Amino acid sequence: MALRTTLSMCATILAFGLAQAAPASAQERKMTVVSWGGGLQEAERVAIWQPYSKETGVRVLDDTWNGEFAKVKAQVEAKNVTWDMLLADLEHAIAGCELGLLVEIPDSILGDRSDYFPGMFHKCGVGSEVFAAIMAYDSGRLPPEWGGKIPTTIQDAFDTKTFPGKRGIRKRVKNFIEHSLMADGVAPDKIYEEIDKRKGYERFIAKAESMKKDLLFYDRNEQAIQLLGNGEVAFTSTISGRVYPANQEGKKFVIIWDGQLQAFQTIIIPKGPRQDEALKLAAYSLRPEVMGRYANVIPYGPSRKSALQYVDAKMLPNLATAPMNMANTKVVVRNEEWWADHIQEIQEKFNAWLSKF
């Protein structure tokens, strides 16, 4: 009886010791990163997350979202964070930081700050890739009314007399107002100052009114390429990265890089149990060679200048941040902090104008 008791006690002690030791040696390291789905997320999976897992042993799961930041807020407040790192918009970093939901990004994961393109930093976020709102046309379907002339500037894209035809425009005041004001002669570095004068909005509406019969508004990003491809519009506003896949399928779309309106995908990290693990993945994502590898899969420009050396020569001309697309052109970095303060007011005014369209 004493022996059985002794053996039982030893077994219990041994089992307890093994249970305590197991997590240190066998517990799986994993985290969940969230992005926007589609080809973008597949490129991230292939170029960033899977290589990171192979290099570190951390299992990276992924999920999709559509910018619904309320889910992030609910997770943090409930102390049940399942989304450990998100690819988001800068406006999410701004709002999440103000609410105390996000981890502040330490300098230690960034590398050389001077290596980044302008506008990439926020206290609670860092730009990982650059895309641009641009105007594009179909060189395989040039209207005879153009008389063989080729548009090259943002002014050309909005000049309905020299280049007649419909313009596809998304039903959002963002991008449209910046492009319109640049086409109307406002200097790129004076755009938001001009709107702040209040007359800037009136100037924008006057420009839109002057070409009203040539505007065709769409709701979703993917419609832009469809409208251009089937000839319903002569120009369309769209995101730069959407043109390359269409051309890979046989289209002959041309981006007008002049007047490009740059914005960037922002890495944000909710406060949670795996935030340190998420910071390590963020640091990996920001390596120049990793950014270059990603840009070779999908045409979104690295946020670091040094990453361009890792981009294939054939892909480079498709990137917003490529030297040939930024030289001798008007470039605006979209001011998301300004928009955070003004979007509701200006979008409501624009919706009122659209309702009479």
C-alpha positions as CSV (number, residue, x, y, z in Angstrom):
1,M,0.0,0.0,0.0
2,A,2.8,2.4,0.9
3,L,4.6,1.4,-2.3
4,R,1.6,2.1,-4.4
5,T,1.1,5.4,-2.7
6,T,4.8,6.3,-3.3
7,L,4.6,5.3,-7.0
8,S,1.4,7.2,-7.4
9,M,2.9,10.3,-5.9
10,C,6.0,10.0,-8.1
11,A,3.9,9.6,-11.2
12,T,1.9,12.6,-10.2
13,I,5.0,14.7,-9.6
14,L,6.5,13.5,-12.9
15,A,3.3,14.3,-14.9
16,F,3.1,17.7,-13.3
17,G,6.8,18.4,-14.2
18,L,6.3,17.3,-17.8
19,A,3.1,19.4,-18.1
20,Q,5.1,22.4,-16.8
21,A,8.0,21.8,-19.2
22,A,5.9,21.1,-22.3
23,P,5.0,24.6,-23.2
24,A,8.6,25.7,-23.3
25,S,9.6,23.1,-25.8
26,A,6.5,22.1,-27.7
27,Q,4.0,25.0,-27.7
28,E,3.4,26.2,-31.2
29,R,4.2,29.8,-32.0
30,K,1.5,31.3,-34.2
31,M,-0.3,34.5,-35.0
32,T,-3.0,35.9,-37.3
33,V,-2.4,38.7,-39.8
34,V,-5.3,40.4,-41.6
35,S,-5.4,41.9,-45.1
36,W,-7.8,42.9,-47.9
37,G,-8.2,39.6,-49.7
38,G,-7.9,38.8,-53.4
39,G,-4.6,39.0,-55.3
40,L,-3.2,41.4,-52.8
41,Q,-3.5,38.9,-49.9
42,E,-2.2,36.1,-52.0
43,A,0.9,38.1,-52.9
44,E,1.5,38.8,-49.2
45,R,1.1,35.2,-48.4
46,V,3.6,34.0,-51.0
47,A,6.2,36.8,-50.7
48,I,6.1,37.6,-46.9
49,W,4.1,35.4,-44.6
50,Q,5.2,31.9,-45.9
51,P,8.9,32.8,-46.1
52,Y,8.7,34.3,-42.6
53,S,7.2,31.1,-41.2
54,K,9.9,29.1,-42.9
55,E,12.6,31.3,-41.5
56,T,11.3,31.6,-37.9
57,G,9.0,28.6,-37.3
58,V,6.1,30.9,-36.5
59,R,2.8,29.7,-38.0
60,V,1.2,32.7,-39.7
61,L,-2.6,32.3,-40.2
62,D,-4.4,34.9,-42.2
63,D,-7.9,36.4,-42.3
64,T,-9.6,39.1,-44.4
65,W,-11.4,42.3,-43.6
66,N,-13.0,45.3,-45.3
67,G,-11.8,48.0,-43.0
68,E,-14.4,47.3,-40.3
69,F,-12.3,48.8,-37.4
70,A,-15.1,48.2,-34.9
71,K,-14.1,44.5,-34.9
72,V,-10.6,45.5,-33.7
73,K,-12.0,47.8,-31.1
74,A,-14.3,45.0,-29.8
75,Q,-11.4,42.5,-29.6
76,V,-9.1,44.8,-27.7
77,E,-11.8,45.9,-25.2
78,A,-12.9,42.3,-24.6
79,K,-9.2,41.3,-24.1
80,N,-9.8,38.7,-26.8
81,V,-7.5,39.8,-29.6
82,T,-7.4,37.3,-32.5
83,W,-6.2,39.7,-35.2
84,D,-2.6,40.3,-34.2
85,M,-1.4,42.4,-37.1
86,L,-3.4,44.2,-39.8
87,L,-2.7,45.7,-43.2
88,A,-4.9,48.8,-43.0
89,D,-5.4,52.4,-44.1
90,L,-3.6,55.3,-42.3
91,E,-7.0,56.5,-41.0
92,H,-7.2,53.2,-39.0
93,A,-3.9,54.0,-37.4
94,I,-5.0,57.5,-36.6
95,A,-8.3,56.4,-35.0
96,G,-6.9,53.4,-33.2
97,C,-4.1,55.4,-31.7
98,E,-6.5,58.1,-30.4
99,L,-8.6,55.4,-28.8
100,G,-5.6,53.7,-27.2
101,L,-6.2,50.4,-29.0
102,L,-2.9,50.1,-30.9
103,V,0.7,49.4,-30.1
104,E,3.1,52.4,-30.8
105,I,5.6,51.4,-33.5
106,P,9.1,51.4,-32.1
107,D,12.0,52.8,-34.1
108,S,13.8,49.5,-33.6
109,I,11.8,47.8,-36.2
110,L,12.0,50.5,-38.9
111,G,15.6,50.6,-39.9
112,D,16.8,53.9,-41.5
113,R,14.0,56.4,-41.4
114,S,15.6,58.4,-44.1
115,D,15.2,55.4,-46.4
116,Y,11.4,55.7,-46.5
117,F,9.4,57.8,-48.9
118,P,7.6,60.8,-47.4
119,G,4.5,60.3,-45.2
120,M,5.1,56.7,-44.2
121,F,5.1,57.2,-40.4
122,H,2.5,57.5,-37.7
123,K,2.9,56.8,-34.0
124,C,0.8,53.7,-34.3
125,G,1.4,52.7,-37.9
126,V,4.0,52.5,-40.7
127,G,3.6,52.4,-44.4
128,S,4.6,49.1,-46.0
129,E,3.7,49.7,-49.6
130,V,2.7,52.6,-51.8
131,F,-0.1,52.7,-54.4
132,A,-1.4,55.6,-56.3
133,A,-4.7,56.9,-57.5
134,I,-4.1,57.7,-61.2
135,M,-5.9,58.3,-64.5
136,A,-5.5,55.7,-67.2
137,Y,-6.5,55.3,-70.9
138,D,-6.6,52.4,-73.4
139,S,-3.9,52.8,-76.0
140,G,-5.5,50.0,-78.0
141,R,-8.7,52.0,-78.4
142,L,-7.7,55.6,-79.0
143,P,-10.7,57.7,-80.0
144,P,-10.4,59.1,-83.6
145,E,-11.4,62.5,-82.2
146,W,-8.1,62.8,-80.4
147,G,-6.4,63.2,-83.8
148,G,-3.5,61.0,-82.9
149,K,-2.6,63.1,-79.9
150,I,-1.5,61.2,-76.8
151,P,-2.4,62.4,-73.2
152,T,0.5,62.6,-70.8
153,T,-0.5,65.0,-68.0
154,I,-3.3,65.3,-65.4
155,Q,-4.5,68.3,-67.3
156,D,-4.9,66.2,-70.4
157,A,-6.9,63.6,-68.5
158,F,-9.4,66.3,-67.6
159,D,-9.3,68.2,-70.9
160,T,-12.5,67.1,-72.6
161,K,-12.1,69.4,-75.5
162,T,-8.7,68.1,-76.7
163,F,-9.4,64.6,-75.5
164,P,-13.1,64.1,-75.7
165,G,-14.8,61.1,-74.2
166,K,-16.3,59.8,-70.9
167,R,-14.3,59.8,-67.7
168,G,-14.9,57.0,-65.2
169,I,-14.8,58.5,-61.7
170,R,-15.5,56.7,-58.4
171,K,-18.3,58.1,-56.2
172,R,-15.9,59.4,-53.6
173,V,-14.6,62.9,-53.2
174,K,-11.2,61.6,-52.2
175,N,-8.9,61.5,-55.2
176,F,-11.4,63.2,-57.4
177,I,-11.0,66.5,-55.7
178,E,-7.2,66.4,-55.6
179,H,-7.0,65.4,-59.3
180,S,-9.5,68.0,-60.3
181,L,-7.7,70.8,-58.5
182,M,-4.3,69.8,-60.0
183,A,-5.9,69.7,-63.4
184,D,-7.2,73.2,-62.8
185,G,-3.7,74.4,-62.0
186,V,-3.3,74.1,-58.2
187,A,0.2,73.2,-57.2
188,P,0.5,69.7,-55.7
189,D,1.8,71.1,-52.4
190,K,-1.1,73.6,-52.1
191,I,-4.0,71.2,-52.6
192,Y,-5.2,71.0,-49.0
193,E,-4.4,74.6,-48.3
194,E,-6.6,75.5,-51.3
195,I,-9.5,73.4,-50.0
196,D,-9.1,74.9,-46.6
197,K,-9.8,78.3,-48.1
198,R,-13.3,76.9,-48.7
199,K,-13.2,78.4,-52.2
200,G,-11.1,75.4,-53.1
201,Y,-14.2,73.2,-52.9
202,E,-16.1,75.7,-55.1
203,R,-13.2,75.6,-57.6
204,F,-13.4,71.8,-57.6
205,I,-17.2,71.8,-58.2
206,A,-16.8,74.3,-61.0
207,K,-14.2,72.0,-62.6
208,A,-16.6,69.0,-62.2
209,E,-19.5,71.1,-63.6
210,S,-17.5,72.1,-66.7
211,M,-17.1,68.4,-67.7
212,K,-20.3,67.1,-66.2
213,K,-21.6,65.5,-69.4
214,D,-18.4,63.6,-69.7
215,L,-18.4,62.0,-66.2
216,L,-19.5,58.4,-65.6
217,F,-19.5,57.5,-61.9
218,Y,-18.9,54.0,-60.6
219,D,-19.3,52.5,-57.1
220,R,-16.5,49.9,-56.7
221,N,-12.8,49.9,-57.6
222,E,-13.1,46.9,-59.9
223,Q,-15.6,48.7,-62.1
224,A,-13.0,51.1,-63.3
225,I,-11.0,48.6,-65.2
226,Q,-14.3,47.1,-66.6
227,L,-15.5,50.4,-67.9
228,L,-12.2,51.1,-69.6
229,G,-11.9,47.6,-71.0
230,N,-15.3,47.6,-72.7
231,G,-14.9,51.1,-74.1
232,E,-17.5,52.9,-72.0
233,V,-15.0,55.5,-71.0
234,A,-12.0,57.1,-72.6
235,F,-10.2,57.6,-69.3
236,T,-10.8,56.2,-65.9
237,S,-9.6,56.9,-62.4
238,T,-8.3,53.8,-60.7
239,I,-5.6,52.4,-58.5
240,S,-2.2,51.9,-60.1
241,G,-1.8,48.3,-59.1
242,R,-5.0,47.3,-61.0
243,V,-3.6,48.2,-64.4
244,Y,-0.8,45.7,-64.5
245,P,-2.9,42.5,-64.1
246,A,-5.3,43.8,-66.9
247,N,-2.3,44.3,-69.2
248,Q,-1.1,40.8,-68.4
249,E,-4.4,39.6,-69.8
250,G,-3.9,41.4,-73.1
251,K,-5.1,44.9,-72.4
252,K,-3.1,48.0,-73.5
253,F,-3.9,50.3,-70.7
254,V,-1.6,53.2,-70.0
255,I,-1.1,55.0,-66.7
256,I,-0.8,58.8,-66.6
257,W,1.7,59.0,-63.8
258,D,1.6,62.8,-63.8
259,G,-0.7,63.9,-61.0
260,Q,-0.5,60.6,-59.2
261,L,-2.0,60.7,-55.7
262,Q,0.1,58.4,-53.5
263,A,-1.3,56.6,-50.5
264,F,0.0,53.6,-48.6
265,Q,-1.0,50.4,-46.9
266,T,-0.3,50.8,-43.2
267,I,0.8,48.1,-40.7
268,I,-1.1,48.4,-37.4
269,I,-0.9,46.1,-34.4
270,P,-3.7,45.9,-31.8
271,K,-2.7,45.6,-28.1
272,G,-2.9,42.0,-27.3
273,P,-1.1,38.9,-26.1
274,R,0.9,38.4,-29.3
275,Q,1.9,42.0,-30.0
276,D,5.6,41.3,-29.6
277,E,5.3,38.5,-32.2
278,A,3.5,40.8,-34.5
279,L,6.2,43.4,-34.2
280,K,8.7,40.8,-35.3
281,L,6.6,40.1,-38.4
282,A,6.3,43.8,-39.1
283,A,10.1,44.2,-38.9
284,Y,10.5,41.4,-41.3
285,S,7.9,42.9,-43.7
286,L,9.9,46.2,-43.7
287,R,13.2,44.6,-44.8
288,P,14.2,46.1,-48.2
289,E,14.8,42.6,-49.7
290,V,11.3,41.4,-48.6
291,M,9.6,44.5,-49.9
292,G,11.4,44.0,-53.3
293,R,10.3,40.3,-53.4
294,Y,6.7,41.4,-52.7
295,A,6.8,44.1,-55.4
296,N,7.9,41.4,-57.9
297,V,4.7,39.5,-57.3
298,I,2.2,42.4,-57.3
299,P,2.9,46.0,-58.6
300,Y,2.7,48.0,-55.4
301,G,5.8,50.2,-54.7
302,P,8.0,49.6,-51.6
303,S,7.8,52.3,-49.0
304,R,11.6,52.1,-48.8
305,K,13.9,53.5,-51.5
306,S,16.5,50.8,-51.0
307,A,14.0,48.1,-51.8
308,L,13.8,49.2,-55.4
309,Q,17.2,47.5,-56.1
310,Y,15.5,44.2,-55.5
311,V,12.7,44.8,-58.0
312,D,12.9,43.2,-61.5
313,A,13.5,45.6,-64.4
314,K,10.3,44.5,-66.1
315,M,8.2,45.2,-63.0
316,L,9.8,48.5,-61.9
317,P,7.9,50.7,-64.5
318,N,4.6,49.6,-62.9
319,L,5.4,50.9,-59.4
320,A,4.2,54.3,-58.1
321,T,7.6,54.9,-56.4
322,A,9.8,53.9,-59.4
323,P,12.2,56.8,-60.3
324,M,10.8,57.1,-63.8
325,N,7.3,57.6,-62.5
326,M,8.2,60.2,-60.0
327,A,10.6,62.3,-62.1
328,N,9.2,65.4,-63.9
329,T,5.7,64.6,-62.7
330,K,3.3,66.2,-60.2
331,V,3.0,63.9,-57.2
332,V,0.8,64.3,-54.1
333,V,1.0,62.2,-51.0
334,R,-2.6,62.0,-49.9
335,N,-3.0,63.8,-46.5
336,E,-4.9,61.2,-44.5
337,E,-4.7,63.2,-41.2
338,W,-6.3,66.1,-43.1
339,W,-9.0,63.8,-44.5
340,A,-9.7,62.4,-41.0
341,D,-10.8,65.8,-40.0
342,H,-12.7,66.7,-43.1
343,I,-14.0,63.6,-44.9
344,Q,-17.6,63.6,-43.4
345,E,-18.3,67.3,-44.2
346,I,-16.8,67.2,-47.7
347,Q,-18.2,63.8,-48.7
348,E,-21.7,65.0,-47.6
349,K,-21.4,68.1,-49.8
350,F,-20.2,66.0,-52.7
351,N,-23.1,63.5,-52.3
352,A,-25.5,66.4,-52.4
353,W,-23.9,67.5,-55.7
354,L,-24.1,63.9,-57.0
355,S,-27.8,63.7,-56.1
356,K,-28.4,66.4,-58.7
357,F,-26.2,64.8,-61.3
